[in-house]
């Protein structure tokens, strides 16, 4: 067997050692990477052996001397990173999955699905024969949709510059990690392909439906990546359920791996959201051609997050320059522009002059556990 393809007894012994050691390790060190053909097309299944060979080569190349991997069956690989922290293990497993996919398809999702699931040690520890591979697979199946990462959903008032009014609320995820408060996409420590996206989407939907007592518009982010929003029929049903609690309208803000998704998948997901009764915004800085494509698909808004830009060390001058370039590039596309987490009235005034129309941020009040009611909010309260 290849160097890092461990036999089952040795792999289970390694897991027993980790369990006996105790301590942390509740998330992010043990993973199941799956490379599976979608559908029953024999031609697709005929290409699977080559895909598996590529995947196995990448796995062997990327695992370190302390790491181990055992094939469960063709296309399913259990990986363990005993020497890494939870976050490091999560990042490494996601990077391996992403490299396999990009090697196979470039930026196209193709017809072979590459996924990574997390096996939480804390959920495995109390089980009989916890280190046995069947027990690990059972835990993966049971907890497929629950990461155990504590997320909170809060809401921000939405200000419409044209109407000079608070017209609704935007949902946002918040996570406390090692003493820091992480917001929006920052809660996904492994980046845009973090499997946490699936659980984050669920919590945003539940919170939006439970809190939508306001007659105003509700803007609800949903993350698109290899692990989330993969079944368009389910996407439509989920959005219909949330929309039933939003009498003032629901806009889904598509975020995550939007820039790397194939146009076919983007179109299908956008159509699924529209079929669920929502309008659609996309958080991306698009080229003019992509902006036209998104508009043709039915997208209404391009959304930008000032807090995300600031975390990337953008100065105010750099932010203004970026917003000006984007507004110029997409001018005439028919897409409206939104700016979230604006830090000052001056930022909003500059953005309005560039054509931005919908805002959230400090000038309208901070985030809160519930929604606010629509109300008049004249510009002179914003541009102090």
C-alpha beads as a LAMMPS data file, in Angstrom:
LAMMPS data file: protein, C-alpha beads

384 atoms
383 bonds

1 atom types
1 bond types

-500.0 500.0 xlo xhi
-500.0 500.0 ylo yhi
-500.0 500.0 zlo zhi

Masses

1 110.0

Atoms # bond

1 1 1 0.000 0.000 0.000
2 1 1 1.082 3.599 -0.527
3 1 1 2.921 5.268 2.324
4 1 1 -0.044 7.184 3.776
5 1 1 -2.718 4.603 2.990
6 1 1 -2.799 2.939 6.392
7 1 1 -4.373 -0.434 7.091
8 1 1 -7.525 -0.392 9.180
9 1 1 -5.967 -1.766 12.374
10 1 1 -3.216 0.854 12.413
11 1 1 -5.704 3.618 11.592
12 1 1 -8.054 2.578 14.395
13 1 1 -5.104 2.384 16.793
14 1 1 -4.191 5.968 15.891
15 1 1 -7.753 7.120 16.584
16 1 1 -7.784 5.270 19.929
17 1 1 -4.618 7.133 20.895
18 1 1 -6.271 10.466 20.046
19 1 1 -9.384 9.549 22.039
20 1 1 -7.346 8.404 25.031
21 1 1 -5.307 11.587 24.950
22 1 1 -8.468 13.617 25.599
23 1 1 -8.264 17.397 25.555
24 1 1 -9.697 19.329 22.670
25 1 1 -10.016 17.966 19.155
26 1 1 -13.781 18.270 18.985
27 1 1 -13.729 19.556 15.417
28 1 1 -11.550 19.524 12.371
29 1 1 -9.013 16.679 12.633
30 1 1 -10.757 13.682 11.088
31 1 1 -12.384 13.922 7.681
32 1 1 -14.065 11.863 5.003
33 1 1 -13.144 12.909 1.459
34 1 1 -15.478 11.465 -1.195
35 1 1 -14.962 11.408 -4.965
36 1 1 -18.137 10.022 -6.504
37 1 1 -19.790 10.086 -9.933
38 1 1 -23.172 11.825 -10.051
39 1 1 -25.995 9.926 -11.729
40 1 1 -26.028 6.526 -13.415
41 1 1 -24.415 7.461 -16.729
42 1 1 -22.015 4.628 -17.569
43 1 1 -19.746 7.020 -19.458
44 1 1 -19.359 9.091 -16.305
45 1 1 -18.627 6.033 -14.199
46 1 1 -16.087 4.984 -16.790
47 1 1 -14.104 8.142 -16.043
48 1 1 -14.185 7.531 -12.291
49 1 1 -11.085 5.266 -12.051
50 1 1 -8.886 7.994 -13.530
51 1 1 -10.437 10.544 -11.177
52 1 1 -9.741 8.274 -8.201
53 1 1 -6.144 7.811 -9.292
54 1 1 -5.680 11.595 -9.421
55 1 1 -7.389 12.021 -6.050
56 1 1 -5.217 9.367 -4.396
57 1 1 -2.055 10.941 -5.810
58 1 1 -3.042 14.338 -4.371
59 1 1 -3.945 12.864 -0.984
60 1 1 -0.638 10.988 -0.718
61 1 1 1.300 14.061 -1.790
62 1 1 -0.418 16.402 0.677
63 1 1 -0.428 14.304 3.839
64 1 1 2.431 14.831 6.295
65 1 1 4.503 12.251 8.110
66 1 1 2.139 12.174 11.125
67 1 1 -1.037 12.062 9.029
68 1 1 -2.852 8.932 7.941
69 1 1 -5.463 7.892 5.412
70 1 1 -7.460 4.712 4.975
71 1 1 -9.657 3.971 1.915
72 1 1 -13.105 2.879 3.088
73 1 1 -14.275 1.947 -0.383
74 1 1 -13.493 3.200 -3.918
75 1 1 -13.784 6.973 -3.799
76 1 1 -14.120 7.332 0.007
77 1 1 -11.060 8.186 2.098
78 1 1 -10.890 8.722 5.857
79 1 1 -8.119 11.177 6.773
80 1 1 -6.720 12.067 10.184
81 1 1 -4.372 14.924 11.167
82 1 1 -3.285 14.147 14.759
83 1 1 -0.564 16.807 14.893
84 1 1 -2.688 19.742 13.723
85 1 1 -5.052 22.032 15.562
86 1 1 -8.751 21.845 14.781
87 1 1 -8.573 24.889 12.528
88 1 1 -5.413 23.709 10.746
89 1 1 -6.968 20.308 10.096
90 1 1 -10.126 21.878 8.738
91 1 1 -8.147 24.111 6.393
92 1 1 -5.955 21.228 5.208
93 1 1 -8.848 18.866 4.458
94 1 1 -10.721 21.579 2.576
95 1 1 -7.589 22.451 0.587
96 1 1 -7.123 18.791 -0.403
97 1 1 -10.747 18.556 -1.530
98 1 1 -10.456 21.793 -3.510
99 1 1 -7.187 20.687 -5.165
100 1 1 -8.735 17.390 -6.260
101 1 1 -11.694 19.174 -7.757
102 1 1 -9.629 21.825 -9.550
103 1 1 -7.252 19.192 -10.906
104 1 1 -10.170 17.214 -12.313
105 1 1 -12.339 20.006 -13.677
106 1 1 -10.656 23.418 -13.480
107 1 1 -13.464 25.819 -12.570
108 1 1 -16.201 23.497 -13.816
109 1 1 -17.947 21.240 -11.317
110 1 1 -18.152 18.459 -13.888
111 1 1 -20.201 15.348 -13.141
112 1 1 -17.988 13.910 -10.412
113 1 1 -18.657 15.291 -6.968
114 1 1 -15.801 15.947 -4.509
115 1 1 -16.838 16.584 -0.895
116 1 1 -15.269 16.640 2.568
117 1 1 -17.102 15.877 5.821
118 1 1 -15.929 16.437 9.388
119 1 1 -15.884 13.748 12.074
120 1 1 -16.085 15.486 15.504
121 1 1 -14.106 13.600 18.159
122 1 1 -16.377 14.768 20.981
123 1 1 -19.329 13.102 19.270
124 1 1 -17.332 9.935 18.674
125 1 1 -15.808 9.559 22.172
126 1 1 -18.920 8.278 24.067
127 1 1 -19.791 5.603 21.503
128 1 1 -19.039 1.889 21.988
129 1 1 -16.018 0.803 19.937
130 1 1 -15.526 4.471 19.174
131 1 1 -12.287 3.981 17.248
132 1 1 -13.769 1.348 14.933
133 1 1 -14.270 2.584 11.387
134 1 1 -17.982 1.569 11.268
135 1 1 -18.609 3.767 14.334
136 1 1 -16.848 6.661 12.620
137 1 1 -18.949 6.282 9.492
138 1 1 -22.127 6.179 11.593
139 1 1 -21.209 9.415 13.354
140 1 1 -20.530 11.061 9.993
141 1 1 -23.959 10.024 8.720
142 1 1 -25.793 11.188 11.848
143 1 1 -24.037 14.536 12.126
144 1 1 -23.694 15.321 8.436
145 1 1 -25.703 18.534 8.801
146 1 1 -24.459 19.621 12.240
147 1 1 -20.963 20.987 12.711
148 1 1 -21.332 21.827 16.390
149 1 1 -19.795 25.256 15.838
150 1 1 -21.772 27.821 17.865
151 1 1 -23.094 30.535 15.559
152 1 1 -25.420 33.401 16.440
153 1 1 -27.653 35.148 13.916
154 1 1 -28.183 38.889 14.371
155 1 1 -29.962 41.516 12.259
156 1 1 -29.064 44.918 10.799
157 1 1 -31.523 47.610 9.670
158 1 1 -31.651 48.163 5.876
159 1 1 -31.679 51.751 4.599
160 1 1 -32.964 52.649 1.136
161 1 1 -31.293 55.871 -0.044
162 1 1 -33.961 56.680 -2.627
163 1 1 -36.867 56.288 -0.218
164 1 1 -34.854 57.679 2.736
165 1 1 -36.284 54.995 4.958
166 1 1 -35.445 51.844 6.870
167 1 1 -37.182 49.257 4.694
168 1 1 -36.265 45.981 6.397
169 1 1 -33.485 43.918 7.949
170 1 1 -30.405 41.946 6.911
171 1 1 -29.449 38.730 8.721
172 1 1 -25.807 38.149 9.637
173 1 1 -23.902 35.334 11.369
174 1 1 -21.646 36.019 14.363
175 1 1 -19.122 33.691 15.971
176 1 1 -16.816 34.098 18.974
177 1 1 -13.444 32.455 18.341
178 1 1 -10.433 32.732 20.662
179 1 1 -11.663 36.044 22.044
180 1 1 -12.457 37.582 18.659
181 1 1 -15.887 38.385 17.224
182 1 1 -16.166 37.099 13.650
183 1 1 -18.977 38.314 11.363
184 1 1 -20.520 37.139 8.097
185 1 1 -18.190 35.012 5.928
186 1 1 -15.381 35.399 8.471
187 1 1 -17.089 32.752 10.650
188 1 1 -15.916 30.180 8.066
189 1 1 -12.322 29.715 9.209
190 1 1 -11.498 27.416 6.283
191 1 1 -12.582 29.973 3.698
192 1 1 -15.282 29.900 1.066
193 1 1 -15.204 26.078 0.765
194 1 1 -15.634 25.470 4.507
195 1 1 -18.221 22.703 5.141
196 1 1 -19.528 24.957 7.928
197 1 1 -21.415 26.769 5.144
198 1 1 -24.130 24.130 5.209
199 1 1 -24.851 24.568 8.916
200 1 1 -24.551 28.347 8.592
201 1 1 -27.202 28.386 5.856
202 1 1 -29.551 26.325 7.997
203 1 1 -29.157 28.627 10.995
204 1 1 -29.713 31.736 8.862
205 1 1 -32.922 30.254 7.431
206 1 1 -34.227 29.241 10.842
207 1 1 -33.424 32.633 12.360
208 1 1 -34.940 34.599 9.472
209 1 1 -38.169 32.605 9.645
210 1 1 -38.380 32.849 13.435
211 1 1 -37.656 36.590 13.619
212 1 1 -39.456 37.854 10.521
213 1 1 -42.192 39.726 12.381
214 1 1 -41.403 42.922 10.459
215 1 1 -43.445 43.754 7.337
216 1 1 -40.228 44.925 5.657
217 1 1 -37.769 43.256 3.292
218 1 1 -35.562 40.498 4.727
219 1 1 -32.083 40.030 3.235
220 1 1 -30.708 36.577 4.072
221 1 1 -27.213 35.434 3.031
222 1 1 -26.833 31.868 1.774
223 1 1 -23.436 30.340 1.040
224 1 1 -22.758 28.560 -2.234
225 1 1 -19.892 26.058 -2.233
226 1 1 -19.082 22.370 -2.718
227 1 1 -21.014 21.449 0.433
228 1 1 -23.972 23.832 0.401
229 1 1 -26.835 24.512 -2.027
230 1 1 -26.000 21.387 -4.035
231 1 1 -29.595 20.241 -4.672
232 1 1 -31.672 22.884 -6.446
233 1 1 -35.010 21.252 -5.616
234 1 1 -34.122 21.390 -1.917
235 1 1 -32.948 25.006 -2.307
236 1 1 -36.317 26.016 -3.757
237 1 1 -38.258 24.224 -0.998
238 1 1 -36.099 25.782 1.743
239 1 1 -36.560 29.305 0.362
240 1 1 -40.309 28.834 -0.023
241 1 1 -40.530 27.897 3.675
242 1 1 -38.619 30.998 4.779
243 1 1 -40.477 33.273 2.352
244 1 1 -43.786 32.273 3.920
245 1 1 -42.669 34.182 7.049
246 1 1 -41.523 37.290 5.147
247 1 1 -44.602 39.257 4.043
248 1 1 -42.434 42.218 3.000
249 1 1 -40.352 40.086 0.665
250 1 1 -37.209 37.951 0.892
251 1 1 -33.921 38.622 -0.880
252 1 1 -31.316 35.858 -0.797
253 1 1 -27.775 37.224 -0.832
254 1 1 -25.686 34.580 -2.590
255 1 1 -22.160 34.465 -1.165
256 1 1 -19.262 32.037 -0.778
257 1 1 -17.612 30.421 -3.812
258 1 1 -19.656 32.451 -6.295
259 1 1 -16.590 33.524 -8.260
260 1 1 -15.289 29.983 -8.768
261 1 1 -18.612 28.239 -9.474
262 1 1 -19.400 27.294 -13.056
263 1 1 -21.922 29.487 -14.837
264 1 1 -24.189 26.484 -15.255
265 1 1 -24.305 25.951 -11.516
266 1 1 -24.740 29.664 -10.833
267 1 1 -27.664 29.852 -13.249
268 1 1 -29.302 26.753 -11.755
269 1 1 -28.994 28.007 -8.170
270 1 1 -30.276 31.484 -9.043
271 1 1 -33.258 29.954 -10.847
272 1 1 -33.931 27.741 -7.821
273 1 1 -33.961 30.799 -5.543
274 1 1 -36.285 32.696 -7.872
275 1 1 -38.564 29.652 -8.064
276 1 1 -38.756 29.765 -4.264
277 1 1 -40.180 33.283 -4.473
278 1 1 -37.079 35.254 -3.446
279 1 1 -35.283 38.046 -5.229
280 1 1 -31.532 37.493 -5.533
281 1 1 -28.445 39.520 -4.681
282 1 1 -24.892 38.288 -5.255
283 1 1 -21.865 39.303 -3.209
284 1 1 -19.095 39.559 -5.799
285 1 1 -16.956 42.076 -7.699
286 1 1 -17.844 40.944 -11.232
287 1 1 -16.319 41.671 -14.593
288 1 1 -18.802 43.381 -16.976
289 1 1 -19.484 40.094 -18.790
290 1 1 -20.303 38.277 -15.545
291 1 1 -22.475 41.202 -14.411
292 1 1 -24.537 40.913 -17.603
293 1 1 -24.773 37.141 -17.120
294 1 1 -26.041 37.568 -13.549
295 1 1 -28.637 40.102 -14.666
296 1 1 -29.805 37.755 -17.429
297 1 1 -30.189 35.016 -14.802
298 1 1 -32.519 37.236 -12.765
299 1 1 -30.182 38.769 -10.165
300 1 1 -31.336 42.153 -8.834
301 1 1 -28.475 43.348 -6.603
302 1 1 -24.695 43.249 -6.405
303 1 1 -23.721 43.335 -2.724
304 1 1 -20.460 44.523 -1.178
305 1 1 -19.295 44.154 2.421
306 1 1 -17.230 47.030 3.818
307 1 1 -16.254 45.033 6.902
308 1 1 -14.801 42.315 4.685
309 1 1 -12.767 44.900 2.771
310 1 1 -11.518 46.464 6.001
311 1 1 -10.430 43.047 7.315
312 1 1 -8.363 42.738 4.128
313 1 1 -6.541 45.942 5.173
314 1 1 -8.315 48.260 2.699
315 1 1 -7.962 51.922 3.653
316 1 1 -10.913 54.290 3.179
317 1 1 -9.273 55.661 0.027
318 1 1 -8.746 52.179 -1.376
319 1 1 -12.342 51.243 -0.555
320 1 1 -13.715 54.320 -2.329
321 1 1 -11.531 53.590 -5.358
322 1 1 -12.720 49.979 -5.468
323 1 1 -16.397 50.946 -5.208
324 1 1 -15.915 53.545 -7.959
325 1 1 -14.321 50.976 -10.274
326 1 1 -17.069 48.424 -9.637
327 1 1 -19.849 50.989 -10.137
328 1 1 -18.254 52.054 -13.417
329 1 1 -17.717 48.464 -14.619
330 1 1 -21.331 47.390 -14.034
331 1 1 -22.970 50.659 -15.103
332 1 1 -25.728 49.946 -17.589
333 1 1 -26.076 46.297 -16.521
334 1 1 -29.382 46.998 -14.772
335 1 1 -28.084 45.691 -11.428
336 1 1 -28.681 47.705 -8.260
337 1 1 -25.827 48.123 -5.759
338 1 1 -25.832 47.459 -2.007
339 1 1 -23.183 48.195 0.643
340 1 1 -23.244 46.324 3.950
341 1 1 -21.567 47.179 7.267
342 1 1 -20.837 50.786 6.322
343 1 1 -18.817 52.370 9.124
344 1 1 -19.748 56.042 8.649
345 1 1 -22.183 58.431 7.022
346 1 1 -19.315 59.678 4.863
347 1 1 -18.833 56.186 3.388
348 1 1 -22.538 56.027 2.603
349 1 1 -22.565 59.518 1.065
350 1 1 -19.671 58.572 -1.246
351 1 1 -21.355 55.291 -2.183
352 1 1 -24.682 57.020 -2.938
353 1 1 -22.856 59.365 -5.315
354 1 1 -21.565 56.271 -7.146
355 1 1 -25.033 54.771 -7.544
356 1 1 -25.362 52.534 -4.462
357 1 1 -28.903 52.492 -3.111
358 1 1 -29.242 49.952 -0.278
359 1 1 -27.180 50.023 2.942
360 1 1 -26.631 48.570 6.392
361 1 1 -24.141 49.651 9.021
362 1 1 -23.317 51.753 12.061
363 1 1 -25.246 54.920 11.030
364 1 1 -28.527 52.955 11.305
365 1 1 -27.722 51.209 14.579
366 1 1 -25.679 48.145 15.371
367 1 1 -26.648 44.516 14.969
368 1 1 -29.322 43.165 17.290
369 1 1 -30.999 39.820 18.030
370 1 1 -34.340 40.887 16.527
371 1 1 -35.657 42.833 13.541
372 1 1 -36.620 46.505 13.475
373 1 1 -39.811 47.912 11.985
374 1 1 -39.666 49.947 8.748
375 1 1 -39.620 53.690 9.369
376 1 1 -38.628 57.000 7.800
377 1 1 -34.913 57.758 8.069
378 1 1 -34.001 60.984 6.248
379 1 1 -30.573 61.423 4.684
380 1 1 -29.698 64.263 7.067
381 1 1 -29.627 61.667 9.859
382 1 1 -27.061 59.684 7.846
383 1 1 -24.832 62.378 6.331
384 1 1 -24.093 64.197 9.581

Bonds

1 1 1 2
2 1 2 3
3 1 3 4
4 1 4 5
5 1 5 6
6 1 6 7
7 1 7 8
8 1 8 9
9 1 9 10
10 1 10 11
11 1 11 12
12 1 12 13
13 1 13 14
14 1 14 15
15 1 15 16
16 1 16 17
17 1 17 18
18 1 18 19
19 1 19 20
20 1 20 21
21 1 21 22
22 1 22 23
23 1 23 24
24 1 24 25
25 1 25 26
26 1 26 27
27 1 27 28
28 1 28 29
29 1 29 30
30 1 30 31
31 1 31 32
32 1 32 33
33 1 33 34
34 1 34 35
35 1 35 36
36 1 36 37
37 1 37 38
38 1 38 39
39 1 39 40
40 1 40 41
41 1 41 42
42 1 42 43
43 1 43 44
44 1 44 45
45 1 45 46
46 1 46 47
47 1 47 48
48 1 48 49
49 1 49 50
50 1 50 51
51 1 51 52
52 1 52 53
53 1 53 54
54 1 54 55
55 1 55 56
56 1 56 57
57 1 57 58
58 1 58 59
59 1 59 60
60 1 60 61
61 1 61 62
62 1 62 63
63 1 63 64
64 1 64 65
65 1 65 66
66 1 66 67
67 1 67 68
68 1 68 69
69 1 69 70
70 1 70 71
71 1 71 72
72 1 72 73
73 1 73 74
74 1 74 75
75 1 75 76
76 1 76 77
77 1 77 78
78 1 78 79
79 1 79 80
80 1 80 81
81 1 81 82
82 1 82 83
83 1 83 84
84 1 84 85
85 1 85 86
86 1 86 87
87 1 87 88
88 1 88 89
89 1 89 90
90 1 90 91
91 1 91 92
92 1 92 93
93 1 93 94
94 1 94 95
95 1 95 96
96 1 96 97
97 1 97 98
98 1 98 99
99 1 99 100
100 1 100 101
101 1 101 102
102 1 102 103
103 1 103 104
104 1 104 105
105 1 105 106
106 1 106 107
107 1 107 108
108 1 108 109
109 1 109 110
110 1 110 111
111 1 111 112
112 1 112 113
113 1 113 114
114 1 114 115
115 1 115 116
116 1 116 117
117 1 117 118
118 1 118 119
119 1 119 120
120 1 120 121
121 1 121 122
122 1 122 123
123 1 123 124
124 1 124 125
125 1 125 126
126 1 126 127
127 1 127 128
128 1 128 129
129 1 129 130
130 1 130 131
131 1 131 132
132 1 132 133
133 1 133 134
134 1 134 135
135 1 135 136
136 1 136 137
137 1 137 138
138 1 138 139
139 1 139 140
140 1 140 141
141 1 141 142
142 1 142 143
143 1 143 144
144 1 144 145
145 1 145 146
146 1 146 147
147 1 147 148
148 1 148 149
149 1 149 150
150 1 150 151
151 1 151 152
152 1 152 153
153 1 153 154
154 1 154 155
155 1 155 156
156 1 156 157
157 1 157 158
158 1 158 159
159 1 159 160
160 1 160 161
161 1 161 162
162 1 162 163
163 1 163 164
164 1 164 165
165 1 165 166
166 1 166 167
167 1 167 168
168 1 168 169
169 1 169 170
170 1 170 171
171 1 171 172
172 1 172 173
173 1 173 174
174 1 174 175
175 1 175 176
176 1 176 177
177 1 177 178
178 1 178 179
179 1 179 180
180 1 180 181
181 1 181 182
182 1 182 183
183 1 183 184
184 1 184 185
185 1 185 186
186 1 186 187
187 1 187 188
188 1 188 189
189 1 189 190
190 1 190 191
191 1 191 192
192 1 192 193
193 1 193 194
194 1 194 195
195 1 195 196
196 1 196 197
197 1 197 198
198 1 198 199
199 1 199 200
200 1 200 201
201 1 201 202
202 1 202 203
203 1 203 204
204 1 204 205
205 1 205 206
206 1 206 207
207 1 207 208
208 1 208 209
209 1 209 210
210 1 210 211
211 1 211 212
212 1 212 213
213 1 213 214
214 1 214 215
215 1 215 216
216 1 216 217
217 1 217 218
218 1 218 219
219 1 219 220
220 1 220 221
221 1 221 222
222 1 222 223
223 1 223 224
224 1 224 225
225 1 225 226
226 1 226 227
227 1 227 228
228 1 228 229
229 1 229 230
230 1 230 231
231 1 231 232
232 1 232 233
233 1 233 234
234 1 234 235
235 1 235 236
236 1 236 237
237 1 237 238
238 1 238 239
239 1 239 240
240 1 240 241
241 1 241 242
242 1 242 243
243 1 243 244
244 1 244 245
245 1 245 246
246 1 246 247
247 1 247 248
248 1 248 249
249 1 249 250
250 1 250 251
251 1 251 252
252 1 252 253
253 1 253 254
254 1 254 255
255 1 255 256
256 1 256 257
257 1 257 258
258 1 258 259
259 1 259 260
260 1 260 261
261 1 261 262
262 1 262 263
263 1 263 264
264 1 264 265
265 1 265 266
266 1 266 267
267 1 267 268
268 1 268 269
269 1 269 270
270 1 270 271
271 1 271 272
272 1 272 273
273 1 273 274
274 1 274 275
275 1 275 276
276 1 276 277
277 1 277 278
278 1 278 279
279 1 279 280
280 1 280 281
281 1 281 282
282 1 282 283
283 1 283 284
284 1 284 285
285 1 285 286
286 1 286 287
287 1 287 288
288 1 288 289
289 1 289 290
290 1 290 291
291 1 291 292
292 1 292 293
293 1 293 294
294 1 294 295
295 1 295 296
296 1 296 297
297 1 297 298
298 1 298 299
299 1 299 300
300 1 300 301
301 1 301 302
302 1 302 303
303 1 303 304
304 1 304 305
305 1 305 306
306 1 306 307
307 1 307 308
308 1 308 309
309 1 309 310
310 1 310 311
311 1 311 312
312 1 312 313
313 1 313 314
314 1 314 315
315 1 315 316
316 1 316 317
317 1 317 318
318 1 318 319
319 1 319 320
320 1 320 321
321 1 321 322
322 1 322 323
323 1 323 324
324 1 324 325
325 1 325 326
326 1 326 327
327 1 327 328
328 1 328 329
329 1 329 330
330 1 330 331
331 1 331 332
332 1 332 333
333 1 333 334
334 1 334 335
335 1 335 336
336 1 336 337
337 1 337 338
338 1 338 339
339 1 339 340
340 1 340 341
341 1 341 342
342 1 342 343
343 1 343 344
344 1 344 345
345 1 345 346
346 1 346 347
347 1 347 348
348 1 348 349
349 1 349 350
350 1 350 351
351 1 351 352
352 1 352 353
353 1 353 354
354 1 354 355
355 1 355 356
356 1 356 357
357 1 357 358
358 1 358 359
359 1 359 360
360 1 360 361
361 1 361 362
362 1 362 363
363 1 363 364
364 1 364 365
365 1 365 366
366 1 366 367
367 1 367 368
368 1 368 369
369 1 369 370
370 1 370 371
371 1 371 372
372 1 372 373
373 1 373 374
374 1 374 375
375 1 375 376
376 1 376 377
377 1 377 378
378 1 378 379
379 1 379 380
380 1 380 381
381 1 381 382
382 1 382 383
383 1 383 384
